[in-house]
Amino acid sequence: MERKQRLNSNQLLELSEELKCLKKKQHATRSLEVYVGMSAGEGIDFDSRQERISRICAVLSQHDIKQ
């Protein structure tokens, strides 16, 4: 069985801050997209951010951190 590495408090704080920034960027992108649309590149960036958000949420949940 693979053992999951536990992160220290600084690493968890950094992930939490990154998550906060990514969510803010996603919200801004969604709000702007309603009015001006989204280019193919912006769509790719949006999807990449969403994947990173999902990975961060999974790690934080393994450490019992609320998002």
C-alpha positions in Angstrom: 0.0 0.0 0.0 1.3 3.4 -1.0 1.8 5.8 1.9 0.7 9.4 1.3 3.3 12.1 2.2 2.0 14.5 4.9 2.7 18.1 4.2 3.9 20.6 6.8 2.0 23.6 7.9 3.9 26.0 5.5 3.2 23.8 2.5 -0.5 23.6 3.5 -0.6 27.4 3.9 1.0 27.8 0.4 -1.5 25.4 -1.2 -4.4 27.2 0.6 -3.1 30.6 -0.7 -2.7 29.2 -4.2 -6.2 27.8 -4.1 -7.6 31.2 -3.1 -5.8 32.9 -6.0 -6.9 30.3 -8.5 -10.5 30.4 -7.4 -10.4 34.2 -7.6 -9.0 34.1 -11.1 -11.6 31.5 -12.2 -14.4 33.7 -10.8 -13.1 36.7 -12.7 -12.7 34.7 -15.9 -16.2 33.4 -15.7 -17.6 36.9 -15.0 -15.7 38.4 -18.0 -16.5 35.5 -20.3 -20.2 36.3 -20.0 -19.6 39.7 -21.6 -16.7 39.2 -24.0 -16.4 35.4 -24.6 -13.3 33.3 -24.1 -10.6 32.6 -26.7 -9.3 29.0 -27.2 -6.1 29.9 -25.2 -8.2 31.3 -22.4 -10.3 28.2 -22.4 -7.2 26.0 -22.1 -5.9 28.2 -19.2 -9.3 28.0 -17.5 -9.4 24.2 -17.8 -5.8 23.9 -16.5 -6.6 26.1 -13.5 -9.7 24.0 -12.8 -7.6 20.8 -12.8 -5.1 22.4 -10.4 -7.9 23.5 -8.1 -9.2 19.9 -8.0 -5.8 18.5 -7.2 -5.2 21.1 -4.4 -8.7 20.4 -3.0 -7.9 16.7 -2.9 -4.6 17.2 -1.1 -6.1 19.6 1.4 -9.0 17.2 2.1 -6.4 14.4 2.8 -5.0 16.8 5.5 -8.5 17.6 6.9 -8.2 21.2 5.7 -11.5 23.0 4.9 -11.6 25.0 1.7 
